[in-house]
Each structure stands twice: as structure tokens, then as C-alpha cells.
Amino acid sequence: MQKRILLLGGNYTQMTCTQAAKDEGYYVISVDYLPENPAHKLADEYHNISTIDKEAVLALARELKIDGIVSYASDVSAPTAAYVAEALGLPTNPYESVNIMTHKDLFRKFLAENGFPMPQGAAFTDYDEALGFFRSVGKTVMVKPIDSSGSKGVNKIEKEEDFKAAFDEALSYSISKKVIVEQFIQRQKYQIDGDIFVVDGEIRFWGICDQHHDLSCSKYAPVAHSYPPIQNYKIQDRARAQVERLLSLLHMHMGAYNLEYIVGEDDEVYLMEVGPRNGGNLITDAVFAATGVNLARYTVRQAVGDDVSDLHQVLPAVCASSYILHSLADGRFRRLVVDEEIRKRIVKEQLYVKPGDEIKRFRNAGCGIGAMVLTFSGTEQMCEMIDNMNDHITVEVEE
């Protein structure tokens, strides 16, 4: 019989997973509270239920007799997927561990209790307590919601007069209305942000990328991910050892993980996020373009209990990068202008808007207007072009 898989979410990034499930021959059930999301059109059926409503999703899953459930490229719905799978005896990691990994306060607490290198920080619901902590640290801090995604509500604060606005913004994006304030760590070179995949407790694929930003509009929301990274293997080995220890302590034995870490000026590796799900921003698509390994297909196979034992590390045949199309100004979208040097490198392209649509200056992932995957002959060429993409791509707006 055709296996039935329930996919939480249906935005443009999540289309990669929906298509992978269809390609595997599964019956695809798509769920979220936004019926116009494009991935729903690829699914066999759609249900309008919030992906964070665990009990409602569980009731639907029972009714439809699903064989697996996936939260693709979403931290906020990952606990729902684990909760439902655990209740139904489907392949999953422990719900409690997934919950720890998707809430920054619980994750930071776990790191501290288990001796991982980490910045000084704490979580707050009260502004005055948060301000007191900021004053006590006496250094630059990062302020962010504990349970959001896409760099929404993330700010670097150096002056007290800027703290209130940053705290309120972070609070507005937090589902549980809690904010992390932590010491800022100056990193060396690029921040790492990419996907790994675990089978039977072993990291079978290490697909980390360099993270790129457009500093003219946003310092913290990435606009691109390039694979392979320029980071040397000795540092990657140190990071991998930390991740392996973390996954072992949390009894995480399967699945894709979106991994973010930095190397500080003290040469220490700091794990910033280890999300129990594939990354967004077409990271999976970029890794696929470089290696031919489709981690989305392994995600859906593993979720329904199909064999994934053939997954192994593959060296990239080319260099590849995802890129989020974005505007430098608010206004009405007019057109996208892409020069020939970039146009010839595009292997995948999606535009989310049409002429006349209102668009926003890029501040977080929610402001993206499209996405691309591009290929290059080497990492130096790739990083140079991605870091200067405004010389090659123009988003024209009518203000």
C-alpha cells in the first residue's frame, strides 16, 4: 500500500520536501494555517491546522492513519512532529530532546549543564530583569526570541538606549513570550550554517555551509549559504565532535539537523543552534546541486521507516550556493534584473512576488521575495560573487 506522510508547513522553502515525498511515491498530506501556501498544491490533500497545535495534528494523524510525519525547515513545528510520532509509535527522536533543541533557553541551559563552550546569557520574560542582566554583563549582547526562526527579532545591542526596542521586537516574535540576552562573541570568518544527517546515531552526511549576509540591509539574517565551506577540516572535526557528543547526550539517533556554529577570536567552537530538522533557504537544494545527495528524500524515507542505509558522504562535483532574493528598500515590486554572469549559473529559481506587489526591505527571512541555487567552479569565485551579489542582481521597486 502507498505510504502516507504528513508534512507540517507548505511555504516555498518547504516545497523541496513536498516534492521529495511525491518523488518517493508517498501519499502526501499537507498541514498549516495558510491555505495559499504553494507546497499545498503539490500535496494530495491539505488540512488547515496550525502546525504548533500538537493535539489537533495528532487527532488528524490518527484519523488519516499516517506512516510518518516531518517538520521540514521549521523549528517551531519540530516538537509537534516528534510529539505525534512518539504518540503513534512512528520513527522519531525523543520529544523532550526535540523540545530542548528548539527552545533557545532550554538549549543554552543544556549546553551549560554539560560543559559546552557558550556565551554568558539568560532568558527573560520581564524587561527590567533583562535590562539588569545587560547592565551586569557590561558588554555587547545579542537579543533574540527563544522560539522563532528566520532571524526574526534578532539584534546586536551595544548601548542601553537601544535595548528596550530590541527586547520588545524579540518578544513580539516569541511564541512563548520569552527573550534570550547573551554576550556577543566576535567570530572568525564566516558563520557556519548547514545540514547534517544522522542514521542509527551516526552522522552519515556532513553538509555544512558558509553563511553570507547583505550588510547593506541586514547583519543577522543570512541571504546565502555556500557549499562547501572554506573552513579547514581540523576546525570542522572539533565542531563535529561537539555535535556528536550533544546528539548522544540527547539520545538523538536519526534525521536531519540544521547546524549553526561560529569560531570565536579565542579559537573556540561555539554551537549556536542545532535544529532537529532540515535547514531552510534552499540549503538542501544547494547541497544537492553540489553533490547529487538529496537530503530531503532521505528525510521523508526515514520518517516512514523506509531504508536509508545507502546514505554516505559524497565529495562535491561543483560548488553551489543558495541565494535569497531581496529588496534594499520598501515599495512595490517592479522587476528583477539579473546579469548574464549570474544568469548562466542558475540551476533553480523561484520568485514569490509579481509586479505591483508590496515588498519590504530585507530584515529577516520573512522579507525574501524569491530564491536561487547557483553553481560555481571554486569556493573563492563563489564567495566573491555571493558577497557582492548586489553588483549582479537588482530588485527594482517603485517607492
Residue pairs with C-beta under 8 A, 6 or more apart in sequence:
2 25
2 26
2 27
3 25
3 26
3 27
3 67
3 68
3 304
3 306
4 26
4 27
4 29
4 64
4 65
4 66
4 67
4 68
5 21
5 26
5 27
5 28
5 29
5 66
5 67
5 68
5 69
5 70
5 300
5 303
5 304
6 29
6 31
6 57
6 60
6 61
6 64
6 66
6 68
6 69
6 70
6 84
7 14
7 17
7 18
7 21
7 28
7 29
7 30
7 31
7 39
7 43
7 69
7 70
7 72
8 31
8 32
8 51
8 57
8 69
8 70
8 71
8 72
8 74
8 77
8 80
8 81
9 31
9 32
9 37
9 39
9 51
9 71
9 72
9 73
9 74
9 77
10 18
10 30
10 31
10 32
10 34
10 37
10 38
10 39
10 40
10 43
10 46
11 34
11 37
11 38
11 39
12 38
12 39
12 350
12 352
12 371
13 72
13 73
13 280
13 281
13 282
13 371
14 37
14 39
14 72
14 73
14 74
15 38
15 39
15 42
15 350
16 72
16 73
16 282
16 284
16 285
16 296
17 39
17 70
17 72
17 73
17 278
17 296
17 299
17 300
18 28
18 30
18 39
18 42
18 43
19 42
19 296
20 294
20 296
20 297
20 299
20 300
21 28
21 70
21 300
22 28
22 42
23 297
24 297
24 300
24 301
24 306
26 67
26 300
26 304
27 44
28 42
28 43
28 44
28 45
29 43
29 44
29 45
29 46
29 47
29 60
29 64
29 66
30 39
30 40
30 42
30 43
30 45
30 46
30 47
31 46
31 47
31 48
31 49
31 51
31 57
31 60
32 40
32 48
32 49
32 50
32 51
33 48
33 49
33 50
33 51
35 46
35 48
40 46
47 60
49 56
49 57
49 60
50 56
51 57
51 71
51 74
51 76
51 77
51 80
52 76
52 77
52 79
52 80
52 175
53 80
54 79
54 80
54 83
54 84
57 69
57 80
57 84
58 83
58 84
58 87
58 88
61 69
61 84
61 88
62 88
66 88
66 90
67 90
67 304
67 305
68 85
68 90
68 91
68 300
68 303
68 304
68 305
69 81
69 84
69 85
69 90
69 92
69 303
70 81
70 299
70 300
70 303
71 77
71 78
71 80
71 81
71 277
72 277
72 278
72 296
72 299
73 258
73 277
73 278
73 279
73 280
74 149
74 277
74 280
75 102
75 147
75 149
75 275
75 277
76 102
76 147
76 148
76 149
76 175
78 98
78 101
78 102
78 275
78 276
78 277
79 95
79 98
79 99
79 102
81 92
81 98
82 92
82 93
82 94
82 95
82 98
82 99
82 276
83 95
84 90
85 91
85 92
85 303
86 92
86 94
86 95
90 303
90 304
90 305
91 254
91 302
91 303
91 304
91 305
92 98
92 254
93 250
93 251
93 252
93 253
93 254
93 255
93 276
94 250
94 251
94 252
97 250
97 251
97 252
97 276
98 276
99 106
100 106
100 107
100 110
100 250
101 107
101 250
101 252
101 274
101 275
101 276
102 147
102 275
102 276
103 146
103 147
103 176
104 123
104 144
104 145
104 146
104 147
104 180
104 273
105 123
105 146
105 178
105 180
107 273
107 274
108 118
108 121
108 123
108 180
108 182
110 249
110 250
111 118
111 246
111 271
112 118
114 246
114 249
116 242
116 246
116 271
117 268
117 269
117 270
117 271
118 270
118 271
119 142
119 182
119 183
119 184
119 185
119 270
120 137
120 182
120 183
121 141
121 180
121 181
121 182
121 183
122 133
122 180
122 181
122 182
123 146
123 178
123 179
123 180
123 181
124 130
124 133
124 167
124 178
124 179
124 180
124 181
125 177
125 178
125 179
127 164
127 167
127 168
130 163
130 167
130 179
130 181
131 160
131 163
131 164
131 167
133 181
134 141
134 157
134 160
134 163
134 181
135 160
137 181
137 183
139 183
139 184
140 156
140 157
140 158
140 183
140 184
141 156
141 157
141 181
141 182
141 183
141 184
142 154
142 155
142 156
142 157
142 180
142 181
142 182
142 183
142 184
143 153
143 154
143 155
143 156
143 157
143 163
143 166
143 167
143 169
143 170
143 179
143 180
143 181
144 153
144 154
144 155
144 170
144 179
144 180
145 152
145 153
145 154
145 170
145 171
145 173
145 174
145 175
145 178
145 179
145 180
146 174
146 176
146 178
146 179
146 180
147 174
147 175
147 176
147 178
148 173
148 174
148 175
149 280
149 365
150 221
150 280
150 364
150 365
150 366
151 218
151 220
151 221
151 222
151 364
151 365
152 173
152 364
152 365
152 366
153 169
153 170
153 171
153 172
153 173
153 174
153 364
154 170
154 220
154 221
154 364
155 162
155 166
155 169
155 170
155 220
156 184
156 219
156 220
157 163
157 166
167 179
167 181
170 179
170 180
171 177
171 178
171 179
185 262
185 264
185 265
185 270
186 264
186 265
187 262
187 263
187 264
187 265
188 262
188 263
188 264
188 265
188 267
189 210
189 230
189 231
189 263
190 210
190 211
190 212
190 229
190 230
190 231
191 210
191 211
191 222
191 260
191 261
191 262
191 272
192 208
192 209
192 210
192 211
192 229
192 231
192 239
192 259
192 260
192 261
192 262
193 208
193 209
193 210
193 211
193 222
193 225
193 258
193 259
193 260
193 279
193 283
194 207
194 208
194 209
194 225
194 227
194 229
194 258
194 259
194 279
194 283
194 287
195 205
195 207
195 208
195 256
195 257
195 258
195 259
195 278
195 279
195 283
195 284
195 287
195 295
196 203
196 205
196 206
196 207
196 208
196 243
196 256
196 257
196 259
197 203
197 204
197 205
197 207
197 255
197 256
197 257
197 295
197 298
197 299
197 311
198 204
198 247
198 252
198 253
198 254
198 255
198 256
198 257
199 254
199 302
199 308
199 309
199 311
200 253
200 254
201 247
201 248
201 252
201 253
201 254
203 240
203 243
203 244
203 247
204 311
204 312
204 313
205 293
205 295
205 311
205 312
205 313
205 314
206 236
206 240
206 313
207 227
207 283
207 287
207 291
207 293
207 295
208 227
208 229
208 231
208 236
208 239
208 259
209 225
209 226
209 227
209 228
209 229
209 283
209 286
209 287
209 321
210 225
210 226
210 227
210 229
210 230
210 231
210 383
211 222
211 224
211 225
211 260
212 222
212 223
212 224
212 225
212 226
212 321
212 383
212 386
212 387
213 219
213 220
213 221
213 222
213 223
214 223
214 326
214 328
214 362
214 389
214 390
216 328
216 390
217 326
217 328
217 361
217 362
217 363
218 362
218 363
218 364
221 362
221 363
221 364
221 365
221 367
222 281
222 324
223 323
223 324
223 326
223 362
223 389
224 281
224 321
224 322
224 323
224 324
224 386
224 389
225 279
225 281
225 282
225 283
225 286
225 321
225 322
226 286
226 319
226 320
226 321
226 379
226 382
226 383
226 386
227 286
227 287
227 290
227 316
227 319
227 320
227 321
228 290
228 316
228 319
228 379
229 236
229 379
230 379
230 383
231 263
235 263
235 269
238 269
239 259
239 261
239 269
239 271
242 261
242 269
242 271
243 257
243 259
243 271
243 274
246 252
246 271
246 274
247 253
247 257
247 274
252 276
254 302
255 276
255 277
255 299
255 302
256 277
256 278
256 284
256 295
256 298
256 299
257 274
257 275
257 276
257 277
258 273
258 274
258 275
258 277
258 278
258 279
258 280
258 283
259 271
259 273
259 274
259 275
260 271
260 272
260 273
260 274
261 269
261 270
261 271
261 272
262 269
262 270
262 272
263 269
263 270
264 270
278 284
278 295
278 296
278 299
280 365
281 322
281 324
281 365
281 371
282 322
282 348
282 371
282 372
282 373
283 322
284 294
284 295
284 296
285 322
285 348
285 373
286 320
286 321
286 322
286 373
287 293
287 295
287 320
288 294
288 295
288 296
289 318
289 320
289 347
289 348
289 373
289 375
290 316
290 317
290 318
290 319
290 320
290 375
291 314
291 315
291 316
291 317
292 314
292 317
293 311
293 314
298 308
298 311
301 307
301 308
302 308
318 375
318 376
318 377
319 375
319 376
319 377
319 378
319 379
319 381
319 382
320 347
320 373
320 374
320 375
320 376
320 382
321 373
321 374
321 376
321 382
321 386
322 371
322 372
322 373
323 371
323 372
323 373
323 374
323 386
323 389
324 362
324 365
324 368
324 370
324 371
325 336
325 351
325 368
325 369
325 370
325 371
325 372
325 393
325 395
326 362
326 367
326 368
326 369
326 395
327 333
327 359
327 360
327 361
327 362
327 367
327 369
327 395
327 397
328 361
328 362
328 390
328 395
329 361
329 397
329 399
330 358
330 359
330 360
330 361
330 397
330 399
331 358
331 359
331 397
331 398
331 399
332 355
332 356
332 357
332 358
332 359
332 397
332 398
332 399
333 353
333 354
333 355
333 356
333 357
333 358
333 359
333 369
333 395
333 396
333 397
334 355
334 396
334 397
334 398
335 355
335 396
336 351
336 370
336 393
336 394
336 395
336 396
337 393
337 394
337 395
337 396
338 346
338 392
338 393
339 392
339 393
341 385
341 392
342 374
342 385
342 389
342 392
342 393
345 374
345 375
345 376
346 372
346 373
346 374
347 373
347 374
347 375
348 371
348 372
348 373
349 370
349 371
349 372
349 373
350 370
350 371
350 372
351 369
351 370
352 368
352 369
352 370
353 359
353 369
353 370
359 367
359 369
359 395
359 397
360 367
361 367
362 368
369 395
376 382
376 385
385 392
